[in-house]
Amino acid sequence: NEVNKPAAKKEISAQGVCFWPKDSKEKGSLYALHRDARIGSIIQVNNPMGNRTVYAKVIGRIPEGYERNIEVVLSPEAARKLGARDPRFFVKTKYLNNKTGE
């Protein structure tokens, strides 16, 4: 017998390249672009070098033209909090995905 359960939220773990616009002068916002995480949700991004973690709000999708290995695009402030020095660096991500509502 199957029980009707609400749509389960599943934690997705991934890893790949993080890109951020190093030349941007923007300050203060912690946001991300991602291919799959629900827009409006929070994504955890970890930089294994230095083991720093930041939580950023997903505000949109990664635009066409970015390579497939780009896992997440972060705002400059989020990247700085991770200790990023280069515009591309390796990260691990975690986010909740529920397929309902999108």
N, CA, C and O atoms as CSV, one atom per row, in Angstrom:
chain,resi,resn,atom,element,x,y,z
A,1,ASN,N,N,0.826,-1.197,0.000
A,1,ASN,CA,C,0.000,0.000,0.000
A,1,ASN,C,C,0.861,1.247,0.000
A,1,ASN,O,O,1.729,1.425,0.854
A,2,GLU,N,N,0.604,2.103,-0.970
A,2,GLU,CA,C,1.345,3.362,-1.004
A,2,GLU,C,C,0.564,4.430,-0.279
A,2,GLU,O,O,-0.655,4.532,-0.417
A,3,VAL,N,N,1.277,5.223,0.492
A,3,VAL,CA,C,0.660,6.330,1.212
A,3,VAL,C,C,0.898,7.592,0.405
A,3,VAL,O,O,2.003,7.830,-0.083
A,4,ASN,N,N,-0.137,8.395,0.268
A,4,ASN,CA,C,0.021,9.669,-0.444
A,4,ASN,C,C,0.820,10.630,0.416
A,4,ASN,O,O,0.363,11.064,1.473
A,5,LYS,N,N,2.000,10.951,-0.042
A,5,LYS,CA,C,2.866,11.878,0.686
A,5,LYS,C,C,2.961,13.171,-0.100
A,5,LYS,O,O,2.852,13.165,-1.326
A,6,PRO,N,N,3.168,14.296,0.607
A,6,PRO,CA,C,3.417,15.524,-0.149
A,6,PRO,C,C,4.730,15.401,-0.915
A,6,PRO,O,O,5.592,14.597,-0.562
A,7,ALA,N,N,4.870,16.193,-1.950
A,7,ALA,CA,C,6.098,16.133,-2.760
A,7,ALA,C,C,7.311,16.311,-1.855
A,7,ALA,O,O,7.435,17.316,-1.154
A,8,ALA,N,N,8.183,15.348,-1.878
A,8,ALA,CA,C,9.352,15.376,-0.991
A,8,ALA,C,C,10.393,16.337,-1.531
A,8,ALA,O,O,10.635,16.405,-2.736
A,9,LYS,N,N,10.994,17.067,-0.633
A,9,LYS,CA,C,12.121,17.908,-1.019
A,9,LYS,C,C,13.362,17.057,-0.888
A,9,LYS,O,O,13.572,16.396,0.129
A,10,LYS,N,N,14.169,17.076,-1.906
A,10,LYS,CA,C,15.355,16.236,-1.937
A,10,LYS,C,C,16.579,17.137,-1.957
A,10,LYS,O,O,16.642,18.098,-2.723
A,11,GLU,N,N,17.556,16.819,-1.103
A,11,GLU,CA,C,18.777,17.613,-1.124
A,11,GLU,C,C,19.665,17.106,-2.253
A,11,GLU,O,O,19.991,15.921,-2.324
A,12,ILE,N,N,20.043,18.009,-3.116
A,12,ILE,CA,C,20.902,17.683,-4.247
A,12,ILE,C,C,22.301,18.212,-3.927
A,12,ILE,O,O,22.467,19.377,-3.564
A,13,SER,N,N,23.298,17.347,-4.066
A,13,SER,CA,C,24.694,17.771,-3.919
A,13,SER,C,C,25.354,17.695,-5.280
A,13,SER,O,O,25.162,16.733,-6.024
A,14,ALA,N,N,26.132,18.710,-5.599
A,14,ALA,CA,C,26.813,18.733,-6.893
A,14,ALA,C,C,28.151,19.439,-6.712
A,14,ALA,O,O,28.435,20.015,-5.662
A,15,GLN,N,N,28.957,19.380,-7.754
A,15,GLN,CA,C,30.215,20.114,-7.732
A,15,GLN,C,C,30.559,20.525,-9.142
A,15,GLN,O,O,30.101,19.928,-10.117
A,16,GLY,N,N,31.367,21.547,-9.229
A,16,GLY,CA,C,31.748,22.037,-10.548
A,16,GLY,C,C,32.422,23.387,-10.423
A,16,GLY,O,O,32.936,23.758,-9.367
A,17,VAL,N,N,32.406,24.108,-11.528
A,17,VAL,CA,C,33.090,25.392,-11.586
A,17,VAL,C,C,32.120,26.500,-11.189
A,17,VAL,O,O,30.974,26.537,-11.637
A,18,CYS,N,N,32.602,27.397,-10.342
A,18,CYS,CA,C,31.868,28.610,-10.021
A,18,CYS,C,C,32.483,29.740,-10.837
A,18,CYS,O,O,33.705,29.849,-10.941
A,19,PHE,N,N,31.636,30.567,-11.407
A,19,PHE,CA,C,32.101,31.756,-12.123
A,19,PHE,C,C,31.530,32.976,-11.414
A,19,PHE,O,O,30.408,32.940,-10.908
A,20,TRP,N,N,32.297,34.044,-11.379
A,20,TRP,CA,C,31.787,35.308,-10.851
A,20,TRP,C,C,32.424,36.457,-11.615
A,20,TRP,O,O,33.569,36.353,-12.056
A,21,PRO,N,N,31.688,37.554,-11.773
A,21,PRO,CA,C,32.206,38.705,-12.523
A,21,PRO,C,C,33.194,39.495,-11.675
A,21,PRO,O,O,32.806,40.394,-10.929
A,22,LYS,N,N,34.456,39.156,-11.793
A,22,LYS,CA,C,35.499,39.729,-10.936
A,22,LYS,C,C,35.615,41.241,-11.090
A,22,LYS,O,O,36.003,41.924,-10.142
A,23,ASP,N,N,35.291,41.770,-12.247
A,23,ASP,CA,C,35.438,43.203,-12.487
A,23,ASP,C,C,34.292,44.029,-11.908
A,23,ASP,O,O,34.377,45.256,-11.847
A,24,SER,N,N,33.223,43.359,-11.485
A,24,SER,CA,C,32.062,44.093,-10.984
A,24,SER,C,C,32.399,44.831,-9.688
A,24,SER,O,O,33.127,44.322,-8.836
A,25,LYS,N,N,31.863,46.023,-9.563
A,25,LYS,CA,C,32.095,46.833,-8.354
A,25,LYS,C,C,30.944,46.685,-7.359
A,25,LYS,O,O,30.943,47.313,-6.300
A,26,GLU,N,N,29.978,45.857,-7.707
A,26,GLU,CA,C,28.793,45.703,-6.873
A,26,GLU,C,C,29.147,45.220,-5.468
A,26,GLU,O,O,30.061,44.412,-5.295
A,27,LYS,N,N,28.434,45.709,-4.483
A,27,LYS,CA,C,28.699,45.338,-3.092
A,27,LYS,C,C,27.430,44.808,-2.440
A,27,LYS,O,O,26.322,45.248,-2.749
A,28,GLY,N,N,27.613,43.863,-1.541
A,28,GLY,CA,C,26.556,43.558,-0.590
A,28,GLY,C,C,25.597,42.426,-0.865
A,28,GLY,O,O,25.117,41.820,0.093
A,29,SER,N,N,25.285,42.100,-2.091
A,29,SER,CA,C,24.257,41.097,-2.332
A,29,SER,C,C,24.845,39.695,-2.434
A,29,SER,O,O,25.908,39.490,-3.021
A,30,LEU,N,N,24.128,38.731,-1.847
A,30,LEU,CA,C,24.533,37.326,-1.955
A,30,LEU,C,C,23.502,36.630,-2.835
A,30,LEU,O,O,22.443,36.217,-2.362
A,31,TYR,N,N,23.822,36.505,-4.113
A,31,TYR,CA,C,22.881,35.832,-4.993
A,31,TYR,C,C,23.613,34.921,-5.964
A,31,TYR,O,O,24.828,35.008,-6.146
A,32,ALA,N,N,22.824,34.036,-6.586
A,32,ALA,CA,C,23.386,33.027,-7.484
A,32,ALA,C,C,22.476,32.825,-8.684
A,32,ALA,O,O,21.267,33.053,-8.625
A,33,LEU,N,N,23.096,32.388,-9.775
A,33,LEU,CA,C,22.367,31.871,-10.935
A,33,LEU,C,C,22.671,30.386,-10.995
A,33,LEU,O,O,23.820,29.982,-10.814
A,34,HIS,N,N,21.652,29.560,-11.248
A,34,HIS,CA,C,21.838,28.116,-11.248
A,34,HIS,C,C,20.922,27.493,-12.283
A,34,HIS,O,O,19.885,28.066,-12.618
A,35,ARG,N,N,21.296,26.315,-12.800
A,35,ARG,CA,C,20.483,25.666,-13.841
A,35,ARG,C,C,19.238,24.988,-13.282
A,35,ARG,O,O,18.195,24.978,-13.935
A,36,ASP,N,N,19.336,24.419,-12.081
A,36,ASP,CA,C,18.257,23.560,-11.581
A,36,ASP,C,C,17.604,24.010,-10.284
A,36,ASP,O,O,16.415,23.766,-10.081
A,37,ALA,N,N,18.358,24.665,-9.399
A,37,ALA,CA,C,17.797,25.027,-8.096
A,37,ALA,C,C,16.602,25.964,-8.298
A,37,ALA,O,O,16.601,26.796,-9.205
A,38,ARG,N,N,15.599,25.819,-7.451
A,38,ARG,CA,C,14.378,26.600,-7.573
A,38,ARG,C,C,14.678,28.084,-7.392
A,38,ARG,O,O,15.376,28.469,-6.453
A,39,ILE,N,N,14.159,28.907,-8.279
A,39,ILE,CA,C,14.341,30.348,-8.178
A,39,ILE,C,C,13.653,30.830,-6.905
A,39,ILE,O,O,12.504,30.484,-6.629
A,40,GLY,N,N,14.377,31.632,-6.144
A,40,GLY,CA,C,13.865,32.111,-4.865
A,40,GLY,C,C,14.353,31.286,-3.688
A,40,GLY,O,O,14.196,31.690,-2.536
A,41,SER,N,N,14.948,30.122,-3.975
A,41,SER,CA,C,15.450,29.268,-2.900
A,41,SER,C,C,16.888,29.669,-2.546
A,41,SER,O,O,17.495,30.513,-3.206
A,42,ILE,N,N,17.404,29.052,-1.504
A,42,ILE,CA,C,18.765,29.337,-1.041
A,42,ILE,C,C,19.660,28.158,-1.416
A,42,ILE,O,O,19.303,27.000,-1.199
A,43,ILE,N,N,20.817,28.465,-1.978
A,43,ILE,CA,C,21.785,27.428,-2.343
A,43,ILE,C,C,23.018,27.580,-1.455
A,43,ILE,O,O,23.492,28.688,-1.201
A,44,GLN,N,N,23.522,26.442,-0.992
A,44,GLN,CA,C,24.753,26.443,-0.198
A,44,GLN,C,C,25.911,26.206,-1.158
A,44,GLN,O,O,25.898,25.253,-1.937
A,45,VAL,N,N,26.917,27.081,-1.096
A,45,VAL,CA,C,28.090,26.954,-1.957
A,45,VAL,C,C,29.322,26.873,-1.058
A,45,VAL,O,O,29.547,27.744,-0.218
A,46,ASN,N,N,30.111,25.827,-1.241
A,46,ASN,CA,C,31.299,25.601,-0.424
A,46,ASN,C,C,32.538,25.638,-1.301
A,46,ASN,O,O,32.591,25.001,-2.353
A,47,ASN,N,N,33.539,26.399,-0.851
A,47,ASN,CA,C,34.839,26.417,-1.507
A,47,ASN,C,C,35.755,25.504,-0.692
A,47,ASN,O,O,36.169,25.878,0.405
A,48,PRO,N,N,36.083,24.307,-1.209
A,48,PRO,CA,C,36.907,23.369,-0.441
A,48,PRO,C,C,38.291,23.924,-0.097
A,48,PRO,O,O,38.889,23.519,0.899
A,49,MET,N,N,38.802,24.846,-0.912
A,49,MET,CA,C,40.075,25.500,-0.598
A,49,MET,C,C,39.787,26.536,0.491
A,49,MET,O,O,39.197,27.581,0.217
A,50,GLY,N,N,40.194,26.251,1.692
A,50,GLY,CA,C,39.896,27.167,2.790
A,50,GLY,C,C,38.604,26.820,3.504
A,50,GLY,O,O,38.291,27.394,4.547
A,51,ASN,N,N,37.852,25.881,2.945
A,51,ASN,CA,C,36.617,25.380,3.538
A,51,ASN,C,C,35.678,26.497,3.992
A,51,ASN,O,O,35.243,26.524,5.143
A,52,ARG,N,N,35.374,27.408,3.086
A,52,ARG,CA,C,34.417,28.471,3.380
A,52,ARG,C,C,33.097,28.165,2.698
A,52,ARG,O,O,33.057,27.597,1.607
A,53,THR,N,N,32.016,28.555,3.364
A,53,THR,CA,C,30.676,28.302,2.827
A,53,THR,C,C,29.888,29.602,2.821
A,53,THR,O,O,30.011,30.424,3.729
A,54,VAL,N,N,29.080,29.775,1.789
A,54,VAL,CA,C,28.190,30.925,1.703
A,54,VAL,C,C,26.809,30.412,1.279
A,54,VAL,O,O,26.692,29.406,0.580
A,55,TYR,N,N,25.778,31.121,1.715
A,55,TYR,CA,C,24.403,30.800,1.317
A,55,TYR,C,C,23.904,31.955,0.466
A,55,TYR,O,O,23.905,33.107,0.901
A,56,ALA,N,N,23.479,31.639,-0.747
A,56,ALA,CA,C,23.075,32.680,-1.690
A,56,ALA,C,C,21.672,32.397,-2.214
A,56,ALA,O,O,21.272,31.241,-2.354
A,57,LYS,N,N,20.939,33.452,-2.500
A,57,LYS,CA,C,19.591,33.313,-3.052
A,57,LYS,C,C,19.673,33.110,-4.561
A,57,LYS,O,O,20.382,33.835,-5.258
A,58,VAL,N,N,18.941,32.118,-5.054
A,58,VAL,CA,C,18.906,31.842,-6.492
A,58,VAL,C,C,17.921,32.823,-7.126
A,58,VAL,O,O,16.724,32.793,-6.839
A,59,ILE,N,N,18.448,33.696,-7.999
A,59,ILE,CA,C,17.587,34.722,-8.602
A,59,ILE,C,C,17.324,34.471,-10.086
A,59,ILE,O,O,16.587,35.222,-10.725
A,60,GLY,N,N,17.930,33.409,-10.633
A,60,GLY,CA,C,17.679,33.142,-12.047
A,60,GLY,C,C,18.500,31.970,-12.541
A,60,GLY,O,O,19.209,31.310,-11.781
A,61,ARG,N,N,18.382,31.731,-13.838
A,61,ARG,CA,C,19.084,30.632,-14.503
A,61,ARG,C,C,20.413,31.116,-15.070
A,61,ARG,O,O,20.586,32.305,-15.335
A,62,ILE,N,N,21.343,30.193,-15.252
A,62,ILE,CA,C,22.609,30.513,-15.922
A,62,ILE,C,C,22.306,30.751,-17.406
A,62,ILE,O,O,21.716,29.890,-18.059
A,63,PRO,N,N,22.701,31.902,-17.939
A,63,PRO,CA,C,22.363,32.212,-19.338
A,63,PRO,C,C,23.072,31.294,-20.336
A,63,PRO,O,O,24.090,30.669,-20.038
A,64,GLU,N,N,22.483,31.245,-21.537
A,64,GLU,CA,C,23.138,30.541,-22.640
A,64,GLU,C,C,24.506,31.172,-22.867
A,64,GLU,O,O,24.694,32.367,-22.639
A,65,GLY,N,N,25.449,30.367,-23.312
A,65,GLY,CA,C,26.774,30.908,-23.594
A,65,GLY,C,C,27.792,30.514,-22.534
A,65,GLY,O,O,28.997,30.551,-22.783
A,66,TYR,N,N,27.315,30.141,-21.360
A,66,TYR,CA,C,28.236,29.622,-20.335
A,66,TYR,C,C,28.488,28.149,-20.610
A,66,TYR,O,O,27.599,27.437,-21.078
A,67,GLU,N,N,29.699,27.696,-20.319
A,67,GLU,CA,C,30.018,26.286,-20.538
A,67,GLU,C,C,29.182,25.403,-19.618
A,67,GLU,O,O,28.727,25.835,-18.559
A,68,ARG,N,N,28.991,24.155,-20.046
A,68,ARG,CA,C,28.166,23.229,-19.260
A,68,ARG,C,C,28.782,22.911,-17.896
A,68,ARG,O,O,28.062,22.534,-16.970
A,69,ASN,N,N,30.111,23.058,-17.759
A,69,ASN,CA,C,30.725,22.698,-16.484
A,69,ASN,C,C,30.593,23.811,-15.440
A,69,ASN,O,O,31.041,23.649,-14.304
A,70,ILE,N,N,29.985,24.936,-15.815
A,70,ILE,CA,C,29.727,25.990,-14.827
A,70,ILE,C,C,28.545,25.531,-13.973
A,70,ILE,O,O,27.424,25.405,-14.464
A,71,GLU,N,N,28.807,25.289,-12.712
A,71,GLU,CA,C,27.774,24.805,-11.789
A,71,GLU,C,C,26.925,25.956,-11.249
A,71,GLU,O,O,25.712,25.824,-11.088
A,72,VAL,N,N,27.573,27.077,-10.975
A,72,VAL,CA,C,26.864,28.206,-10.374
A,72,VAL,C,C,27.587,29.504,-10.746
A,72,VAL,O,O,28.812,29.534,-10.865
A,73,VAL,N,N,26.812,30.569,-10.927
A,73,VAL,CA,C,27.370,31.904,-11.121
A,73,VAL,C,C,27.006,32.693,-9.865
A,73,VAL,O,O,25.831,32.817,-9.522
A,74,LEU,N,N,28.010,33.219,-9.190
A,74,LEU,CA,C,27.783,33.940,-7.931
A,74,LEU,C,C,27.976,35.434,-8.097
A,74,LEU,O,O,28.705,35.893,-8.977
A,75,SER,N,N,27.311,36.177,-7.237
A,75,SER,CA,C,27.556,37.615,-7.172
A,75,SER,C,C,28.954,37.841,-6.620
A,75,SER,O,O,29.495,36.975,-5.931
A,76,PRO,N,N,29.551,39.000,-6.915
A,76,PRO,CA,C,30.912,39.274,-6.432
A,76,PRO,C,C,31.032,39.171,-4.912
A,76,PRO,O,O,32.026,38.649,-4.407
A,77,GLU,N,N,30.037,39.658,-4.182
A,77,GLU,CA,C,30.107,39.616,-2.717
A,77,GLU,C,C,30.114,38.180,-2.212
A,77,GLU,O,O,30.871,37.849,-1.299
A,78,ALA,N,N,29.274,37.318,-2.800
A,78,ALA,CA,C,29.240,35.907,-2.393
A,78,ALA,C,C,30.584,35.244,-2.681
A,78,ALA,O,O,31.089,34.478,-1.861
A,79,ALA,N,N,31.164,35.539,-3.849
A,79,ALA,CA,C,32.457,34.951,-4.212
A,79,ALA,C,C,33.556,35.425,-3.258
A,79,ALA,O,O,34.416,34.642,-2.854
A,80,ARG,N,N,33.522,36.706,-2.904
A,80,ARG,CA,C,34.535,37.220,-1.970
A,80,ARG,C,C,34.430,36.535,-0.613
A,80,ARG,O,O,35.449,36.237,0.010
A,81,LYS,N,N,33.211,36.282,-0.153
A,81,LYS,CA,C,33.021,35.606,1.137
A,81,LYS,C,C,33.576,34.180,1.089
A,81,LYS,O,O,33.942,33.617,2.121
A,82,LEU,N,N,33.634,33.608,-0.096
A,82,LEU,CA,C,34.213,32.264,-0.256
A,82,LEU,C,C,35.735,32.317,-0.380
A,82,LEU,O,O,36.385,31.273,-0.440
A,83,GLY,N,N,36.305,33.510,-0.417
A,83,GLY,CA,C,37.749,33.641,-0.555
A,83,GLY,C,C,38.226,33.503,-1.986
A,83,GLY,O,O,39.390,33.185,-2.227
A,84,ALA,N,N,37.330,33.740,-2.944
A,84,ALA,CA,C,37.697,33.587,-4.356
A,84,ALA,C,C,38.720,34.629,-4.775
A,84,ALA,O,O,38.612,35.804,-4.424
A,85,ARG,N,N,39.708,34.184,-5.524
A,85,ARG,CA,C,40.688,35.108,-6.099
A,85,ARG,C,C,40.581,35.127,-7.623
A,85,ARG,O,O,40.790,36.157,-8.264
A,86,ASP,N,N,40.258,33.985,-8.175
A,86,ASP,CA,C,40.130,33.874,-9.635
A,86,ASP,C,C,38.661,33.935,-10.018
A,86,ASP,O,O,37.793,33.604,-9.210
A,87,PRO,N,N,38.372,34.363,-11.263
A,87,PRO,CA,C,36.977,34.447,-11.688
A,87,PRO,C,C,36.313,33.080,-11.843
A,87,PRO,O,O,35.088,32.988,-11.917
A,88,ARG,N,N,37.124,32.018,-11.891
A,88,ARG,CA,C,36.590,30.651,-11.962
A,88,ARG,C,C,37.290,29.824,-10.894
A,88,ARG,O,O,38.516,29.851,-10.783
A,89,PHE,N,N,36.514,29.094,-10.116
A,89,PHE,CA,C,37.112,28.220,-9.110
A,89,PHE,C,C,36.159,27.071,-8.808
A,89,PHE,O,O,34.968,27.141,-9.113
A,90,PHE,N,N,36.693,26.018,-8.210
A,90,PHE,CA,C,35.933,24.797,-7.940
A,90,PHE,C,C,35.090,24.958,-6.682
A,90,PHE,O,O,35.571,25.460,-5.666
A,91,VAL,N,N,33.840,24.534,-6.751
A,91,VAL,CA,C,32.948,24.591,-5.593
A,91,VAL,C,C,32.126,23.314,-5.484
A,91,VAL,O,O,32.004,22.540,-6.434
A,92,LYS,N,N,31.564,23.120,-4.289
A,92,LYS,CA,C,30.560,22.083,-4.049
A,92,LYS,C,C,29.279,22.804,-3.660
A,92,LYS,O,O,29.312,23.771,-2.898
A,93,THR,N,N,28.153,22.333,-4.182
A,93,THR,CA,C,26.878,22.987,-3.888
A,93,THR,C,C,25.900,21.993,-3.270
A,93,THR,O,O,25.991,20.784,-3.484
A,94,LYS,N,N,24.971,22.535,-2.503
A,94,LYS,CA,C,23.850,21.758,-1.972
A,94,LYS,C,C,22.621,22.635,-2.047
A,94,LYS,O,O,22.662,23.822,-1.724
A,95,TYR,N,N,21.515,22.025,-2.482
A,95,TYR,CA,C,20.250,22.769,-2.512
A,95,TYR,C,C,19.114,21.796,-2.435
A,95,TYR,O,O,19.256,20.620,-2.773
A,96,LEU,N,N,17.981,22.292,-1.988
A,96,LEU,CA,C,16.769,21.477,-1.939
A,96,LEU,C,C,16.051,21.645,-3.257
A,96,LEU,O,O,15.908,22.754,-3.771
A,97,ASN,N,N,15.605,20.538,-3.793
A,97,ASN,CA,C,14.860,20.609,-5.039
A,97,ASN,C,C,13.542,19.922,-4.839
A,97,ASN,O,O,13.498,18.750,-4.467
A,98,ASN,N,N,12.472,20.629,-5.079
A,98,ASN,CA,C,11.194,19.932,-5.183
A,98,ASN,C,C,10.624,20.338,-6.507
A,98,ASN,O,O,10.563,21.520,-6.845
A,99,LYS,N,N,10.215,19.361,-7.242
A,99,LYS,CA,C,9.839,19.582,-8.632
A,99,LYS,C,C,8.451,20.204,-8.771
A,99,LYS,O,O,8.038,20.550,-9.878
A,100,THR,N,N,7.735,20.347,-7.671
A,100,THR,CA,C,6.412,20.973,-7.796
A,100,THR,C,C,6.573,22.479,-7.831
A,100,THR,O,O,7.490,23.026,-7.218
A,101,GLY,N,N,5.699,23.139,-8.535
A,101,GLY,CA,C,5.703,24.586,-8.546
A,101,GLY,C,C,6.664,25.220,-9.515
A,101,GLY,O,O,6.835,26.439,-9.513
A,102,GLU,N,N,7.307,24.399,-10.359
A,102,GLU,CA,C,8.165,25.032,-11.363
A,102,GLU,C,C,8.170,24.216,-12.636
A,102,GLU,O,O,8.836,24.585,-13.603
